[in-house]
Amino acid sequence: MATATKSKAVRLIGILAIIAGAVMIIAGGVTWVTVRGQLVAEDITIPDDAAAFQGNTVNGPIDAYIQAQIINKHALSETDGQTYAQLDREDPIRATVMDASFLRTSLFSSVIAFGVAAFAAGVGLVMILLGWALLKLAPKTVVVVPAPAVTEVREDPVA
């Protein structure tokens, strides 16, 4: 039989899970909006030779990934397929390739930030659902029914 103490603890855990889930959803949303705002502020336009979204402003994870890929393509075309590490230290194009590498890293960081924001919001939703389930499983009030009184039956030795 459930006791009132156990039911209260389960309900408290359920409420805390719902609150934590809501906080995670809000944090994920704020992160998404912040990263998006920073990308939009950079005013990066995807060039016409990109794989997709040509002419769009980079404002989301897919756009950022596409832009990083086209930067890599352009850098490799300037170096005949050589990466920054493969270029001679005295090669004047090395600084440009280094800048391209930094830009790609920044764009990939934003892709990761979008992913973390979406993950946080998704985990927050799961926590809310688990909290709700705990609240449904734990009754608000627990009725404790006392055990029936045991009466002792004695046999009459005279009978």
N, C-alpha and C positions, 0 to 999 in steps of 0.2 A: 504494500500500500504506500502511496506517495505521501510524503509529509509536507507540511506547509513550508518548511525551510527549504527543501529541495526545489519546490515549485518557484519560490521567490528567486532563488539563485538562477534558475534556468531562465526565468523571465528577465532578470537583470542582464544576463549574458545576451539574450535576444535583443534587448533595447540597446545595449552597447554596440552590438554588431550592426544594427541599423544606423546608429549615429556614425560609427566608423565608416560604414559604406557610403553614407551621404557625404562625409568629409572627403573620401577618396574620389567620388564622382566630381565634386566641386574642384578639388585639386587637379584632377585630370583635365577638366574643362578649362580651368585657368591656364594651365600649362599649354594646352593646345592653342588657345587664343593668343597667348603671349608669343609663342614661337611663330605662329602664323603672322602676327603683327610685325615681328622683326623681319621676317622674310619679305613681306610686302613693302616694308620701309626701304629695303635694299633695292627695290625697283629692278629686279632681274627679269629680263625677257628671254624666253626660250628661243634660240635661233631657228631659222628655217630648215637647217640640215639635221635637226634633232629627230629622234625616232618617233616622237609624238608631241602633241600639244604645242606645235610651232606658233610663236607669237604670243603665247600666254605669259602672264606674269607668274613667277614662282611664288606660290602661296600655300602649298601643301606638301605632304610627303612624296607623292608620286611626281609632282613637278620638280621637287628638289632632287630626287633620284635621277630623273631624265636630264636635268641640267648638269649634274655631276658627271653623268656618262658622256655628254657632248663635250664638256670641258676636257675630259680624258682623251676623247677622240681627237680634238683639236691639238692638244699638247703632243700626243704621239705622232700626229701628222707633221708637226714641226721638227721632230727629232728622228724621223725615219724609224719610228717604233721603239726608240730607246726611252727608258724611264729616267727619272732624275738621278737615281743611284748609278745608272749605267753610263751617264754622260761624263765626259772628262771635266775635271774641276775648272778648267780654264775656258770651257765652252761658254760663249756669251748667252746662248739660249737657255742655259741651266737655270738662271734666275727666273725666267719666265715659266719654265716647267715647275720650279719650286712654288711659285705663286699659284699655278694651276693646282698643284697638289694640296696646298693650303685651302684653296677655295673648295675643292672636292671634299676635304675633311670637314669643313664647316657645313657644307650641304648635307653630308652623311650624318653629322651630329644632329642636325635638325630632323632628319628622317628618324633617327633613334629617339629623339625627344618626342616626336609625334607618336611613335610606337609605345613608349613608356606612358604617355598621357592616356592613350587608348587602353592600355593594359590596366592602369590604375582605375579608370572608370569602369572597366569590365569587372575587375575584382570587387570594386565597390558595389556594383549591382548584385553580384553573387552574395556578398556579405549582407546586403539588405534582404535578399530572398531567404538566406539562412536564418537571419534574425527573425523575420516574419514567421518562418516555419517553427522556430523555437517558441515564439509567443503563442502560436496556435496549438502546439503540443502541450505546453504547460498551462494548466487551468489557472484562471484568475484567483479563484478561491478553491481551497481544498476542504472538502468535508471529511472530517475525521469522525468515523463512527466507532464508538467504544465497543469493545468486545462484550458479548452478552455475559451477564453475571453467571457464574457457575455455582449452582447450589449443590451442596453435598447431600448425597442420598445415603442414609444409614439403614441398614437392615435392623429390624427390631428383633433382638435375640429372644424375646418372649414368644413371638408368634410362631 
